């Protein structure tokens, strides 16, 4: 199993933390509000602990579970404390109406995070294409993963599998921008074609007959 540190105390932090504990992983919670971090760790139960915000995370995998605008500043603030860590960015940089991306064309939050991360740290994009309540309750689900470091992606894939989910590697970190776009497509589907948020996108192999 994996050792995980979650930076953040919101709904996605709670959901991923619950799944991580259930999957047998060790979990540390960090947040700017120490009392909220402690409350979340207590709610998660199991072996969940609380770490001091800004200190070296105990987890080999660090999940930054905050709103997109805070991802890069937090990674920059942690600085060398994240050296050697695998950093998972789960954010979606939606604009105010969630019908467009707030980032520059072709650039993802995960790529911006890489510029702020210390040497030896690897950034992986994952979990951003799953609605929180679907992630909490539905199986099976596919988790799309993008990153430049094969070993880091393998570590994230093993963690994803411990949650009872299927990791699917979509390629390099350049693909993170398109994963953020996929989440935007999901918002469009929820508001239009599906008419609700109770779904997830995945990949299903099909046998194509040859003429």
C-alpha positions in Angstrom: 0.0 0.0 0.0 1.0 3.7 -0.3 1.8 6.4 2.2 -0.3 9.5 1.3 -0.3 13.1 2.4 -3.4 15.1 1.6 -3.0 18.9 1.5 -6.5 20.3 1.9 -9.5 19.7 4.1 -12.4 20.1 1.6 -14.8 17.5 0.1 -12.4 16.0 -2.3 -9.8 15.7 0.4 -12.3 13.9 2.6 -13.5 11.5 -0.1 -10.0 10.6 -1.3 -8.9 10.2 2.3 -11.8 7.9 3.1 -11.0 5.7 0.1 -7.3 5.7 0.9 -8.0 4.5 4.5 -10.4 1.8 3.3 -7.7 0.7 0.8 -5.2 0.2 3.5 -3.0 3.2 2.8 -1.5 5.4 5.5 -2.9 8.9 5.4 -1.6 12.3 6.7 -3.8 15.4 6.5 -2.3 18.9 6.2 -4.2 22.2 6.0 -3.6 25.9 6.8 -6.3 25.6 9.5 -4.7 23.0 11.8 -8.0 22.4 13.7 -9.8 21.5 10.4 -6.9 19.2 9.4 -7.1 17.5 12.8 -10.9 17.2 12.6 -10.6 15.6 9.1 -8.0 13.1 10.3 -10.2 12.2 13.2 -13.2 11.7 10.9 -11.2 9.5 8.6 -10.2 7.3 11.5 -7.9 4.3 10.9 -4.3 5.4 10.9 -4.9 8.9 9.7 -2.7 11.6 11.3 -2.2 15.3 11.1 0.9 17.1 9.9 1.9 20.7 10.2 1.2 22.8 7.2 4.5 23.5 5.3 6.5 20.8 7.0 8.0 17.8 5.1 5.0 15.6 4.3 5.1 12.0 5.6 3.6 10.6 2.5 5.6 9.6 -0.6 2.6 10.7 -2.6 1.3 14.2 -1.9 -2.3 15.0 -3.1 -2.9 18.7 -3.4 -6.7 18.8 -2.9 -7.4 22.5 -3.1 -9.0 24.9 -5.6 -6.9 25.5 -8.7 -5.8 29.0 -7.8 -4.1 27.7 -4.6 -2.2 24.8 -6.1 0.9 26.5 -7.4 1.2 29.0 -4.5 1.0 26.0 -2.0 3.6 24.0 -3.9 5.9 27.1 -4.0 5.4 27.7 -0.3 6.3 24.1 0.6 9.4 24.4 -1.6 12.1 21.9 -0.8 9.8 20.1 1.6 8.3 18.4 -1.5 11.7 17.2 -2.9 11.5 13.6 -4.0 7.7 13.5 -3.6 5.1 12.5 -6.2 2.7 15.4 -6.3 -0.9 14.8 -7.5 -2.8 17.7 -8.9 -6.6 17.0 -8.9 -7.8 20.6 -9.7 -9.9 21.9 -12.6 -9.2 25.6 -13.6 -12.8 26.5 -14.5 -13.8 30.1 -15.1 -16.5 31.7 -13.0 -19.4 30.1 -15.0 -17.6 26.7 -15.5 -18.0 26.9 -19.3 -14.4 27.6 -20.1 -10.9 27.2 -18.6 -9.2 30.0 -16.7 -5.7 29.0 -17.8 -3.6 30.1 -20.8 -4.3 28.1 -24.0 -2.5 24.8 -23.9 -1.2 25.2 -20.3 -2.5 23.1 -17.4 -2.4 23.8 -13.6 -0.3 20.6 -13.4 2.3 22.0 -15.8 2.4 25.3 -13.8 2.8 23.2 -10.7 5.9 21.6 -12.2 7.6 25.0 -12.5 7.0 25.6 -8.8 8.0 22.2 -7.6 11.6 21.5 -6.3 14.1 19.3 -8.1 13.3 15.6 -7.7 9.6 16.1 -7.3 7.3 14.7 -10.0 3.8 16.1 -10.8 1.0 13.8 -12.0 -2.5 14.9 -13.0 -5.2 12.5 -11.7 -8.8 12.4 -10.3 -9.9 15.7 -11.9 -12.4 14.0 -14.3 -14.5 12.5 -11.4 -17.3 14.2 -9.6 -16.8 13.9 -5.9 -20.1 12.0 -5.1 -19.5 9.6 -8.0 -15.9 8.9 -6.8 -17.3 8.2 -3.3 -20.0 5.8 -4.3 -19.6 4.2 -7.7 -17.5 1.3 -8.9 -15.9 0.5 -11.3 -14.4 3.9 -12.3 -11.5 4.9 -14.5 -8.9 7.4 -13.3 -7.0 9.1 -16.1 -3.3 9.8 -15.3 -0.9 12.2 -17.0 2.7 12.7 -16.2 6.3 12.8 -17.5 7.9 10.4 -14.9 7.1 6.7 -15.5 8.0 5.7 -12.0 5.8 8.4 -10.5 2.9 7.4 -12.6 3.4 3.8 -11.6 3.2 4.8 -7.9 0.0 6.7 -8.6 -1.4 3.8 -10.5 -0.8 1.5 -7.6 -2.5 3.9 -5.3 -5.5 4.2 -7.6 -5.8 0.4 -7.7 -5.8 0.3 -3.9 -9.0 2.4 -4.1 -10.7 -0.2 -6.3 -10.4 2.0 -9.3 -8.7 1.5 -12.7 -5.8 3.8 -13.6 -5.5 4.7 -17.3 -2.3 6.4 -18.5 -3.0 9.1 -21.1 0.6 10.1 -21.7 2.8 13.0 -20.8 2.1 15.9 -18.6 1.2 17.9 -21.7 -2.0 15.8 -21.7 -3.0 17.4 -18.4 -4.4 20.4 -20.2 -6.7 18.1 -22.2 -7.8 16.2 -19.0 -8.9 19.6 -17.7 -10.8 20.1 -20.9 -12.4 16.6 -20.5 -13.7 17.8 -17.1 -15.2 20.9 -18.9 -16.9 18.5 -21.3 -18.4 16.7 -18.3 -19.8 20.0 -17.1 -21.4 20.5 -20.5 -22.9 17.0 -20.4 -24.2 17.5 -16.9 -26.0 20.7 -17.9 -27.2 19.5 -21.3 -27.1 15.9 -22.7 -27.1 14.1 -19.4 -29.1 16.6 -17.4 -27.5 15.5 -14.1 -24.1 14.9 -12.4 -24.5 11.2 -11.7 -22.1 9.9 -14.3 -18.4 9.4 -15.1 -16.4 9.1 -18.3 -14.3 6.0 -18.9 -12.8 3.8 -21.7 -14.3 0.5 -22.7 -12.5 -1.8 -25.1 -14.6 -3.0 -28.0 -13.9 -5.7 -30.6 -14.3 -4.2 -34.1 -15.1 -6.6 -36.8 -12.8 -6.5 -39.8 -14.4 -6.6 -43.3 
